Amino acid sequence: SAVISQKPSRDICQRGTSLTIQCQVDSQVTMMFWYRQQPGQSLTLIATANQGSEATYESGFVIDKFPISRPNLTFSTLTVSNMSPEDSSIYLCSVTSGRGGFFGPGTRLTVL
Amino acid sequence: QKEVEQDPGPLSVPEGAIVSLNCTYSNSAFQYFMWYRQYSRKGPELLMYTYSSGNKEDGRFTAQVDKSSKYISLFIRDSQPSDSATYLCAISRSQGAQKLVFGQGTRLTINP
């Protein structure tokens, strides 16, 4: 299984600001996935990040709000832009293999 | 219609009981099935990964898949208080680097 780390683990931000979340994987992977888990809810895929190409966003998520970088095969960042209280969630980075999907510990974001 | 449905519970059982958790899905294109355990303020942890109809056992956990009914289950034998967590089912269309679709999660409490 992959070992995934995320930074920061949590943050409290003011509305209108932006936060960049980092995800580091201990092995090279083709795709990295970013999920959002709103309070008391399940996981929803935000976008798929491929190295060397634009991220692919799911319905309801746009690049201007959630820009993603994927500079190499072990690292990705997700930025939550122009934040509002509705963006308060856990943001999770994930990779998949032939044996399932593996998740980082998550970044708990609170927007005031 | 959601692609995967899971009763959110909550479910509360006494220690030692057998727990049954279930999900249904709507599209037969989904061929790979996972169960995750998520403790409070943690990322999801992969418990079981299956792709065939039938049973797969790992210690006290048994995953069951019925593709004809589009129904998946997770059984926990000899439940322990440490099993108290939210359990999420997840499905994907293919093996390898693929996005996952999650159920709503069932919050389980095992009472000593």
Interface residues (C-beta under 8 A of the other chain):
Chain A: S1 V29 T30 M31 F33 Q41 S42 L43 T44 L45 T48 L92 S94 V95 T96 S97 G98 R99 G100 G101 F102 F103 G104 P105 G106 R108
Chain B: Q6 Y32 M34 Y36 R41 K42 G43 P44 E45 L46 Y49 L88 A90 S92 Q95 G96 A97 Q98 K99 L100 V101 F102 G103 Q104 G105
